[in-house]
Amino acid sequence: MRVKVVVNPMAGRGRAARAIPAICRVLENGKADFDIYVTKGPGDAITAARKAADEGYQVVAAAGGDGTANEVANGIAGREAVLGVIPCGSGNDMAISLGVPRDVERACRVLLGGNVRKRDLGRVIDRYFVNAVGVGFDATVARMATDRLRWLPVRGAPLYVIAVLRTLAEYRACEMIVTVDEKVMTVRPLLVAVGIGKTYAGGMKIVPDAEPDDGLYDICIIDAMGSMETLYNLPRVFTGSHTKVEKATMLRGRYVCIRSSAPVPLHMDGEVFETSSMEFTLIPGGLRAIYP
């Protein structure tokens, strides 16, 4: 088995770079035929993964966070290579979805001896995604966490909570037209989440009933609410019990379209973009990945 490990040295505030010796040790002990590639900047993992797949590597492993996994998946989409994940980032929700351990050495052993399974692959704004997209408040929070709060010595859910508190004072919801298959709604939501996996933001169970291989998106729409109501309901997302809140609407579908009255941020597997028009399509079984 030929393995290309694509390492984002900036992921996890340098955790991925520090993990390289352990990755090499485990793969060498497992007699793997492998190479390490260290990315040089945003988008480089897409190019490296595409090249690796074209060169015949059977596995292309993302050593980094969800953004690295997203880039690698975009590089190998439509090719024969299999995605592997070595979680070294802040959220690591793709690893959670796959059931891959957070420990680097254990994750590498999964890479060597795991099972290859198909899972659904999403696409929006001309880019593939592997786990989840959030639109509105949560994307604004993600931008706050990745840009303005990068200096904080915390990651995952604690960082997300701090970013929520900073975002509450300045966020204003805008009107959106949301289409899920044949259902059309005009809403003013706090957020809209479209998921293949169950979690985002380091384990928040935004669509807790999602199955990554059922050929359907799980969608969560939460109506706009005040700051205190948002803070009161936020802990429910950690357990998935927010789905029982009156202002939450849970849907399933293969096609999702969101049109907003003004450009809004969206986070895709942790990477933040901005647009006013999003058309989601789903490729059932479009990605092969390594599970324990």
ZIHURA-V944812 format. One record per backbone hydrogen bond with DSSP energy under -1.0 kcal/mol. NH is the residue of the N-H (numbers start at 1). CO is the residue of the C=O. If there is no record, write none. Layout:
<<NH & CO> <NH & CO>>
//
This chain:
<<3 & 33> <4 & 59> <5 & 35> <6 & 61> <7 & 37> <8 & 63> <11 & 8> <13 & 10> <16 & 11> <18 & 14> <19 & 15> <20 & 17> <23 & 19> <24 & 20> <25 & 21> <26 & 22> <27 & 23> <28 & 24> <29 & 25> <30 & 26> <31 & 28> <32 & 27> <33 & 1> <35 & 3> <37 & 5> <39 & 7> <44 & 41> <47 & 43> <48 & 44> <49 & 45> <50 & 46> <51 & 47> <52 & 48> <53 & 49> <54 & 50> <55 & 51> <56 & 53> <57 & 52> <59 & 2> <60 & 82> <61 & 4> <62 & 84> <63 & 6> <64 & 86> <69 & 65> <70 & 66> <71 & 67> <72 & 68> <73 & 69> <74 & 70> <75 & 71> <76 & 72> <77 & 73> <79 & 76> <82 & 58> <83 & 288> <84 & 60> <86 & 62> <88 & 64> <89 & 64> <96 & 92> <97 & 93> <98 & 94> <99 & 95> <100 & 95> <107 & 103> <108 & 104> <109 & 105> <110 & 106> <111 & 107> <112 & 108> <113 & 109> <114 & 110> <115 & 291> <117 & 289> <119 & 287> <120 & 212> <121 & 283> <122 & 129> <123 & 281> <124 & 127> <127 & 124> <129 & 122> <133 & 194> <134 & 267> <135 & 192> <136 & 265> <137 & 190> <140 & 136> <141 & 137> <142 & 138> <143 & 139> <144 & 140> <145 & 141> <146 & 142> <147 & 143> <149 & 144> <152 & 149> <160 & 156> <161 & 157> <162 & 158> <163 & 159> <164 & 160> <165 & 161> <166 & 162> <167 & 163> <168 & 164> <170 & 167> <171 & 167> <176 & 187> <177 & 259> <178 & 185> <179 & 257> <180 & 183> <181 & 255> <183 & 180> <185 & 178> <187 & 176> <190 & 222> <191 & 222> <192 & 135> <193 & 220> <194 & 133> <195 & 218> <196 & 131> <197 & 131> <200 & 204> <204 & 200> <205 & 237> <206 & 204> <207 & 198> <210 & 207> <214 & 211> <217 & 253> <218 & 195> <219 & 251> <220 & 193> <221 & 249> <222 & 191> <223 & 247> <224 & 188> <230 & 226> <231 & 227> <232 & 228> <233 & 229> <234 & 230> <236 & 233> <237 & 234> <238 & 235> <240 & 236> <241 & 236> <243 & 240> <244 & 241> <245 & 242> <248 & 245> <249 & 221> <251 & 219> <253 & 217> <256 & 280> <257 & 179> <258 & 278> <259 & 177> <260 & 276> <261 & 175> <264 & 275> <266 & 273> <267 & 134> <268 & 271> <269 & 132> <271 & 268> <273 & 266> <275 & 264> <278 & 258> <280 & 256> <281 & 123> <283 & 121> <286 & 283> <287 & 119> <289 & 117> <290 & 83> <291 & 115>>
//
